Amino acid sequence: MTEVRARRWAPIVDDRDRWFAASVDPAVDLTAELNGLTLANPVMPASGCFGPELGGLLPVRDLGAVVTKTVFTRRRSGNPAHRLTETEQGMLNSVGIPSPGAARFTRDVLHGYRTFGVPVIASVGGLTVDEYWQMVEELDGERIDALEVNVSCPNLEHGGLAIGADAAIVERLVTGVVARADVPVFVKLTPSVTSISDIARAAEFAGAAGVTVCNTFPGLAIDVDNRRPVLGNAIGGLSGPAIKPLALRLVWQAATAVGIPVIGCGGIRTARDVVEFLLAGATAVQVGTATFTRPYVMSELVRGLAELCADLGVTSSAELVGGLL
């Protein structure tokens, strides 16, 4: 990492302390309504980018919700090293979604998320449609407030293509999840599709409470000196500021295609980024890559959003949703 890039990405302790001491402007209502799930504000972490072990780095009570790492029915070890590499304006990850499995998650992990006192959204995955349904059944009776169905997982029943790339499969999968769940169901969509609108509509038709747009974009980093891919699995998911314009487009397309809430994510670092996603049609947002270098960034965003709303002359952040002229 060059000196310039190190300065750009490094956390600033004084800034962190200032934000921790600040309070949200009480004149601005940041409440986000997600079709059965009410959040105190629209800011939450993206799945895989926050765990209970990070709770000491920021006041989690400031957030609208927390989202768990994606959980599978069985234990998964993830992909070979290297799993992460920095790119220009972002990073590539090929973590491979390691998971402790359903039994250990409910026994040892879930309680850690509940201690923060904000809504808990459990992210679930599977390599077949039946695995998703089984995972939802494993969570039956557990103290969660919503589900996020990660349909970016490879479908072993159809040659490894992402489950979320086929509208018919998404409709079938989500219909089964909704039938088995007693909490709102959100569907996290993959950007690797011809039409995000078609997939979002399939999720809505199946009974989803909302859609999360979007997951990472496939990418490749190459080590020129060794003539090899940098990542152990070769292909990784690109995230960070580089994908923000792409994600904004997909959020806007999904929001205009469906009548259910959209949760937007992709490259969010500042309160102005949050407002861009709201204007594009997102009701709430998720933050991922920015937390790797500034773990307290989500608290900054909550406070900064209230200040920016006041500057824009609105008394509620919900007034901005879908407000793109």
C-alpha positions in Angstrom: 0.0 0.0 0.0 1.5 3.4 -1.0 1.8 6.2 1.5 -1.0 8.2 -0.2 -3.4 5.3 -0.1 -2.5 4.5 3.5 -3.4 8.1 4.5 -6.7 7.9 2.6 -7.9 4.7 4.2 -6.4 4.9 7.7 -8.8 5.6 10.6 -8.5 8.9 12.4 -8.8 8.4 16.1 -9.6 12.0 17.0 -12.5 11.9 14.4 -13.8 8.7 15.9 -13.9 10.2 19.4 -15.7 13.3 18.2 -18.4 11.2 16.6 -18.8 9.0 19.6 -19.3 12.1 21.8 -21.9 13.6 19.4 -25.6 13.0 19.4 -28.1 12.6 16.6 -30.2 15.8 15.8 -33.5 15.1 17.6 -35.3 17.3 15.1 -34.7 14.8 12.3 -36.7 11.5 12.2 -34.4 8.8 10.8 -36.9 5.9 11.2 -37.0 3.4 8.4 -40.0 1.2 7.8 -39.2 -2.1 6.1 -42.5 -3.8 5.5 -43.0 -5.2 9.0 -39.6 -4.3 10.4 -39.1 -0.8 12.0 -35.6 0.5 12.3 -34.5 3.5 14.4 -32.4 4.6 11.4 -31.6 3.2 7.9 -28.0 2.3 8.6 -26.8 -1.3 9.2 -23.8 -3.5 8.3 -23.7 -5.7 5.3 -23.6 -9.4 5.9 -20.1 -10.8 6.5 -18.7 -7.4 7.5 -19.7 -7.2 11.2 -19.7 -9.7 14.0 -20.3 -9.6 17.8 -16.5 -9.5 18.3 -16.5 -6.0 16.8 -19.0 -4.6 19.2 -16.4 -2.8 21.3 -15.3 -0.7 18.3 -18.5 1.3 18.0 -21.7 2.0 19.8 -23.8 -0.6 18.0 -27.0 0.7 19.7 -26.6 3.6 17.2 -27.4 1.4 14.3 -30.8 0.6 12.7 -30.0 -3.2 12.8 -27.3 -5.8 12.6 -27.0 -8.4 10.0 -25.3 -11.7 10.7 -22.8 -13.4 8.5 -24.4 -15.8 6.1 -25.2 -19.1 7.8 -25.4 -22.5 6.2 -26.9 -25.7 7.7 -23.5 -27.4 7.7 -20.1 -26.1 8.7 -18.1 -24.5 5.9 -14.4 -23.7 6.0 -14.4 -21.1 3.1 -11.9 -20.6 0.3 -8.1 -21.0 0.3 -5.8 -18.0 1.0 -5.3 -15.3 0.0 -8.9 -14.3 0.6 -8.6 -10.5 0.5 -6.7 -8.0 -1.6 -6.9 -4.2 -2.0 -7.8 -2.8 -5.4 -8.0 0.8 -6.6 -11.0 2.3 -4.8 -12.1 -0.9 -3.1 -11.2 -4.5 -2.5 -11.7 -8.0 -3.8 -12.7 -10.8 -1.4 -12.9 -14.5 -1.9 -13.7 -15.5 1.6 -16.1 -18.3 0.5 -18.6 -17.7 3.2 -17.2 -19.8 6.1 -20.0 -20.8 8.4 -20.1 -22.6 11.8 -23.3 -24.4 10.7 -26.8 -24.0 12.0 -26.4 -25.8 15.3 -23.3 -23.9 16.5 -24.7 -20.6 15.2 -27.8 -20.8 17.2 -26.0 -22.2 20.3 -22.8 -20.0 20.4 -23.1 -17.0 18.0 -26.6 -15.6 17.7 -26.8 -14.5 21.4 -23.8 -12.2 20.7 -25.8 -10.3 18.1 -28.9 -10.1 20.4 -26.9 -8.3 23.2 -26.7 -5.1 21.1 -30.4 -4.3 21.6 -31.1 -3.6 18.0 -33.0 -5.7 15.4 -31.1 -8.8 14.3 -31.4 -9.9 10.6 -30.1 -13.4 10.0 -28.5 -14.0 6.7 -29.0 -17.5 5.3 -27.5 -19.4 2.4 -27.5 -22.7 0.7 -26.2 -24.6 -2.2 -29.6 -26.1 -3.1 -33.1 -24.8 -2.7 -33.8 -27.4 -0.1 -30.8 -26.3 2.0 -32.2 -22.8 2.3 -35.5 -24.2 3.5 -33.8 -26.4 6.0 -31.7 -23.5 7.3 -34.9 -21.4 7.8 -36.4 -24.4 9.7 -33.3 -24.6 11.9 -33.9 -20.9 12.9 -37.5 -21.5 13.8 -38.2 -20.3 17.3 -34.9 -18.4 17.6 -34.9 -14.7 18.5 -34.3 -13.0 15.2 -36.3 -10.1 13.7 -35.9 -10.8 10.0 -34.2 -13.0 7.5 -32.0 -12.0 4.6 -31.8 -14.7 1.9 -28.4 -14.6 0.2 -29.2 -15.9 -3.3 -25.6 -15.2 -4.6 -24.6 -18.7 -3.6 -23.7 -21.2 -6.4 -26.5 -23.5 -7.3 -25.1 -27.0 -7.3 -28.4 -28.3 -8.9 -27.8 -26.1 -12.0 -24.1 -26.2 -12.7 -22.9 -23.7 -10.1 -24.6 -20.6 -11.6 -25.7 -18.2 -8.8 -29.2 -19.1 -7.6 -30.2 -15.5 -7.8 -29.5 -15.4 -11.6 -32.7 -17.3 -12.4 -36.0 -15.6 -11.7 -38.0 -18.9 -11.6 -35.6 -20.4 -9.0 -35.7 -17.3 -6.9 -39.5 -17.3 -6.9 -39.6 -21.0 -5.9 -36.9 -20.5 -3.2 -38.4 -17.4 -1.7 -41.9 -18.9 -1.7 -40.6 -21.8 0.4 -38.7 -19.5 2.8 -41.7 -17.2 3.3 -43.9 -20.2 4.0 -41.5 -21.4 6.7 -40.7 -18.1 8.3 -42.6 -16.0 10.8 -40.5 -12.9 10.3 -40.0 -10.5 7.3 -37.9 -12.0 4.5 -35.5 -9.9 2.5 -33.7 -11.2 -0.5 -30.1 -10.2 -1.2 -29.7 -10.0 -5.0 -26.6 -10.7 -7.1 -25.6 -8.1 -9.7 -24.6 -10.8 -12.2 -28.0 -10.9 -13.9 -29.4 -9.6 -17.2 -32.2 -7.8 -15.5 -32.2 -6.9 -11.8 -35.8 -5.8 -12.2 -37.0 -9.3 -13.2 -35.3 -10.9 -10.2 -36.7 -8.3 -7.8 -40.2 -8.8 -9.2 -39.8 -12.6 -8.7 -38.9 -12.1 -5.1 -41.8 -9.7 -4.6 -44.3 -12.1 -6.2 -43.0 -14.9 -3.9 -43.8 -12.8 -0.8 -40.5 -11.1 0.1 -40.8 -8.1 2.4 -37.9 -6.4 0.5 -34.8 -6.9 -1.5 -31.2 -6.0 -0.8 -29.3 -4.6 -3.8 -26.7 -5.6 -4.3 -23.9 -8.2 -3.6 -20.4 -7.8 -4.9 -19.3 -7.8 -8.5 -17.1 -10.6 -9.8 -13.5 -9.6 -10.4 -9.9 -10.8 -10.8 -6.6 -9.4 -9.5 -3.3 -10.6 -11.0 0.2 -10.8 -9.5 2.3 -9.9 -12.5 5.6 -10.9 -11.0 4.4 -14.5 -10.3 1.9 -14.6 -13.2 -0.8 -15.9 -10.9 -4.1 -14.7 -9.5 -3.7 -12.8 -6.3 -6.6 -14.6 -4.6 -6.4 -18.3 -3.8 -9.8 -18.9 -5.5 -8.8 -16.7 -8.5 -12.1 -14.9 -8.8 -13.3 -12.6 -6.0 -16.1 -10.1 -5.3 -15.4 -6.5 -5.9 -16.7 -4.0 -3.3 -16.0 -0.5 -2.2 -16.3 3.0 -3.7 -15.5 1.6 -7.2 -18.9 -0.1 -7.5 -21.1 2.7 -6.0 -22.3 4.0 -9.4 -23.1 0.5 -10.5 -25.0 -0.3 -7.3 -26.9 3.0 -7.5 -28.2 2.1 -11.0 -29.3 -1.3 -9.8 -31.0 0.1 -6.7 -32.9 2.6 -8.9 -33.9 -0.1 -11.4 -35.1 -2.4 -8.6 -37.0 0.3 -6.8 -38.9 1.4 -9.9 -39.8 -2.3 -10.6 -41.3 -3.3 -7.3 -43.5 -2.0 -4.5 -41.5 -3.5 -1.6 -38.6 -1.7 0.1 -35.1 -1.9 -1.3 -32.0 -2.0 1.0 -29.1 -0.5 -1.0 -25.4 -1.3 -0.6 -22.2 -0.8 -2.5 -19.4 1.7 -1.8 -21.1 3.7 0.9 -18.6 5.8 3.0 -20.3 9.1 3.7 -23.7 10.5 4.7 -24.0 11.9 1.2 -23.5 8.4 -0.2 -26.4 7.3 2.0 -28.6 10.1 0.7 -27.7 9.1 -2.9 -29.0 5.6 -2.3 -32.2 7.0 -0.6 -32.9 9.2 -3.5 -32.4 6.3 -5.9 -35.1 4.5 -4.1 -33.5 2.6 -1.1 -35.4 2.7 2.2 -32.3 1.6 4.1 -28.6 0.9 3.4 -25.9 -1.5 4.3 -22.2 -0.7 4.8 -19.4 -3.2 4.2 -16.0 -2.3 2.9 -15.7 1.0 4.7 -15.9 -0.8 8.0 -12.6 -2.6 7.3 -10.6 0.6 7.7 -13.0 2.7 9.8 -14.9 0.3 12.1 -16.8 3.2 13.6 -18.0 4.5 10.2 -21.6 3.4 10.6 -22.0 5.6 13.7 -20.6 8.5 11.7 -23.2 7.9 9.0 -26.1 7.9 11.4 -25.1 11.3 12.8 -24.0 12.7 9.5 -27.3 11.7 7.9 -29.3 13.6 10.5 -27.1 16.7 9.9 -27.4 16.4 6.2 -31.2 16.0 6.3 -31.4 19.2 8.3 -29.2 20.9 5.8 -31.4 19.7 3.0 -34.5 21.0 4.7 -36.2 17.7 5.5 -37.4 16.6 8.9 -37.4 12.9 8.0 -34.9 10.8 6.0 -37.9 8.9 4.6 -38.8 12.0 2.7 -35.7 11.4 0.5 -36.6 7.9 -0.5 -37.3 7.7 -4.2 -36.9 11.4 -4.5 -34.7 11.5 -7.5 -36.1 14.0 -10.0 
